[in-house]
Amino acid sequence: MQLLAIECLGKELRLEGSMAGWQELFWDGKCVSQINANADSESFLHQFSLQSEQGEVLVELNGSLQWQPFTLQFQLLINGQELENNTLDEKDIEQRQIIHHEKQPIKFSFIGMAGLGLKLFKSAKVIKVLFAAGSLAAYSWLFSIEFAIALILCLVFHEYGHIKAMKYFGLKTKGIYLIPFVGGLALSDDKINTRWQDVVISIMGPFFGLILSIACLIGYWLTDIEMLAGLAVFNALLNLFNLLPILPLDGGHVLKSIAFSINSKVGIVACMLGAALGIYISYHFGLALLGFLLAIGSIEIFFEYKRRHLSQLLPLNRYAQIVSAVWYVVTVGGLSAIIWLVGQTANDALSLPLKILGS
């Protein structure tokens, strides 16, 4: 991942590295120094020479790097003279601005005109309208027009959670797309820089869904309107499905971020024990399908842990790992509890999600 990007002699000086310990230093897009993998050493030193009109110039970048919590202290020297001395933390990486390069002008061609027409088609939000209409027709065919409208509102509320998190981190968003029989999709123009951003953006959708299901369930208890109970339980099922620890679902992103950030055997053992507890609880309450999918996700966590040094995103620190795991467990537990509570009723339709999880 990119650790540092500063100006040096009128060109960009960029430092990249990984948790495994390797580092590469780029000046003007060319690799000028490299350090082999050594996860035990926190200090680093890069040196390279440049030719200028005044003669040879010696550039030196030294400092120390700590991954958890992330701290990068560096000093830039030119011919022994200090040019810059600074310290970066996780907030600096998280708030790094994405540089948008200027686009090349498009030459006239039929393909170019077709691409421009497609962009205009998208900019007019016609695709969003078509997808929304398709979703409404699909859910109306499965249920009723009233329930379909309410369910689409639930999906929009879920995706709004993702959008809200993206805007919190200052990312540009493209909006919400509803996909028939699949759900919804929240898109961003920018890329994330840290695993914490990935966790928050991913889990905020299901967490918003949990809040909405709780509100619908309370409304059902106060009014005895069965449609509110139906929305509470089916919305809970959709959001619980999104939290399954399988990519590209939201839960897969959360657990992958945790697995990629764990840098010790104790951490992965604790993670696996937590997953085993979740599987046991699922089977204890008769949620066999949920337990089976959690077991698959647990295996995936282990393999993601083995590949953790390949990550291009800043890993979670210890505190963020715990918060992410607790947040995930609370959200999964809350959604499962809603499905279980509503499933105790004699109504076959309302107990359908519970039967699905118990299959």
Stockholm file with secondary structure:
# STOCKHOLM 1.0

chainA/1-359         MQLLAIECLGKELRLEGSMAGWQELFWDGKCVSQINANADSESFLHQFSLQSEQGEVLVELNGSLQWQPFTLQFQLLINGQELENNTLDEKDIEQRQIIHHEKQPIKFSFIGMAGLGLKLFKSAKVIKVLFAAGSLAAYSWLFSIEFAIALILCLVFHEYGHIKAMKYFGLKTKGIYLIPFVGGLALSDDKINTRWQDVVISIMGPFFGLILSIACLIGYWLTDIEMLAGLAVFNALLNLFNLLPILPLDGGHVLKSIAFSINSKVGIVACMLGAALGIYISYHFGLALLGFLLAIGSIEIFFEYKRRHLSQLLPLNRYAQIVSAVWYVVTVGGLSAIIWLVGQTANDALSLPLKILGS
#=GR chainA/1-359 SS CEEEEEEETTEEEEEEECTTSCEEEEETTEEEEEECCCTTCCEEEEEEEEEETTEEEEEEEEEEEETTTTEEEEEEEETTEEEEEEEEEHHHHHTCCCCCCCCCCCCCCHHHHHHHHHHHHHHTTHHHHHHHHHHHHHHHHHSCHHHHHHHHHHHHHHHHHHHHHHHHTTCCEEEEEEETTTEEEEEESSCCCBHHHHHHHHHHHHHHHHHHHHHHHHHHHHHCCHHHHHHHHHHHHHHHHHTSSSTTSHHHHHHHHHHHHCCSHHHHHHHHHHHHHHHHHHHHTTCHHHHHHHHHHHHHHHHHHHTGGGCCSBCCCHHHHHHHHHHHHHHHHHHHHHHHHHTTSSCTTTTHHHHHHTC
#=GC SS_cons         CEEEEEEETTEEEEEEECTTSCEEEEETTEEEEEECCCTTCCEEEEEEEEEETTEEEEEEEEEEEETTTTEEEEEEEETTEEEEEEEEEHHHHHTCCCCCCCCCCCCCCHHHHHHHHHHHHHHTTHHHHHHHHHHHHHHHHHSCHHHHHHHHHHHHHHHHHHHHHHHHTTCCEEEEEEETTTEEEEEESSCCCBHHHHHHHHHHHHHHHHHHHHHHHHHHHHHCCHHHHHHHHHHHHHHHHHTSSSTTSHHHHHHHHHHHHCCSHHHHHHHHHHHHHHHHHHHHTTCHHHHHHHHHHHHHHHHHHHTGGGCCSBCCCHHHHHHHHHHHHHHHHHHHHHHHHHTTSSCTTTTHHHHHHTC
//
